[in-house]
Every structure is written in structure tokens, then in C-alpha cells.
């Protein structure tokens, strides 16, 4: 996991954690990075910093690691922003259903039943026409 900060002068106003995402796809580029956590302080929300931070990091990971850059979110404002930007591809959306198995206690704490999650992939430079 790698962590990054977004600053306004000396004050940190945003945070992003990115993880390597192993996949079972047998493609020539099986190099995925996924945003694990994105946080923007409340006073700085709603002005596009989160999306601009994501796109900056997406460009960085493409250039530096030739990686596919993804995010999964249920945050409605972020979903709308990513859909409008033209730089993101919606790859899936899913309604979270109740987990009933007792073996998933840790997962249940993080799982919001009834929330819709959206998966996006940052467009690779060759995807942008």
C-alpha cells in the first residue's frame, strides 16, 4: 500500500491510499492499482479536488508503472463527478446484499447493505481519443 497527501500550503486536506490489485485475468497487462481509501476534508469537498486528485494519481500510475487505475465507491457525489468527467469508464455497478454467513464478521462491519457500489477505471492514454 502507498499513501499520498493533498496539501493546501502546509495543511493536509486530502489523503489517498492505493493498493496493488491482483486479478485472475490472463492479459498482457495484469497490472492493476486500486484506490483503497480517498478522504477530502469537509471544508474542501464539493469543489472537484477529489476527482482532480484521482486523475493526477491515475496519470502518475499509468506513466510510472503502466498500471490500470481503478476505484470502487458508493459516494454519490464522487460517482456523479467521475461519470461527468469523461476520463473514467464505469466498469460495473452492484447492489450490496446482506451477508449471512457468520464467517464474514470483519467484512460485515465494512459492508453497507443496500448501498450501490460503482467500479470505475481511469482511461488509459491510448483509450483517450
N, C-alpha and C positions, 0 to 999 in steps of 0.2 A: 504494500500500500504506500502511496505517495500522497503527501498533503501539501496544499498550496493556500496562500492567503491573498486576499484582495484588500488593498490599503487605500485609505484617504489620508494622505500625509503619513503620519506616524501611527494612525489609528486603524486597527484591523476592522474591516466592515463586512468581510465575506471569507468563507472557508470552503475548500473543496478537497475531498479525499477520492482518489482514483485507484482502482484495483485492476490487476490483470484478470481477465475473464476467460478461463479455459472453455473451449467448446468441443463438441464432438463432430463438427463439420470437417470434412476432408477437403479443404480448399487450399489453394496455393498460399493464401494469406490467412492463417488461423490466429492472427494477432489482434485480439480484442482488448480494449481497456474500457472499463465501466465506471461511471461516476457512482461512488458508493454513498457519498453524502455531499449535499450542497446546502450551505447556510448563508443567508444575507441578513444582516441586522435589520430589524423592523423599520428604523428611520431611513434606510436605504432601499427598501423594497418598492416595487412598482415603477421604477424608472429605467428598467432594462438592464441593470447591472448583472443579474443572474445569467441572462441569456448571453450577454457580451462576454462574461467570464467563461461560460461554457464554450463559446465559439473560439475564444482565444486559446483555451486549452485543447480543443479539438484540432485546431490548426497546428499547435505545437506537437501533439502526439502523432499527427499524420506526417509532419516533416521529420521529426526526430526518430520515430520508431516505426513508421509506415503502418500505424495501427488504425483499426476501425474503432471509433469512439462512440460509446453508447451511454444512454441514461434511461432509467425506469423511474417514473414518477406518477403520483396521483394528485399533485398540486395543480389545481385547475388553472390558476393564473400562469404558471410555467408552461402547462400544456398549450394554452392559447397562444402564448408568445412563441413557442417553438413551431407551432403549426403556421403562424403568420410569417415567420422569418424567411422561409424559402431555403434555408440551409440545413434543414433536418428532414429526414424521412421517417414517417410513422411506420414502424415495423410490426407492431401488434398492440392490441388493447384487450384487457381481460378483466372480468368481474371477479373479485376475490370472494370465494365461497368459504363457508365455515370449515375449519379443520377440526375433525372429531377425534382423531387418534391421540391417545394420551402420550405417545412418544414424541410429540411435536410441541412440548410446553414452551421451550425457548423461542421457537418460531412463532407461536401464537401471540406472544407479547408484542411482536413487531408487525403482525399481520392485521390489517384493518378489514374486517368482514364487511362486505357490501361496497367497498371502495373500488373504483375502476382504476387500474394502473395502465399506463401508456408507455410503450417502449419506443425510443427514438434512436436513430443512428445519424451521426453527423455526416453530411455528404462529403465524400472524398473529392479531392480536387478534380479527378477525372470524371466524377459524377456531375459536376457543375458545368453546364453548357453556357 
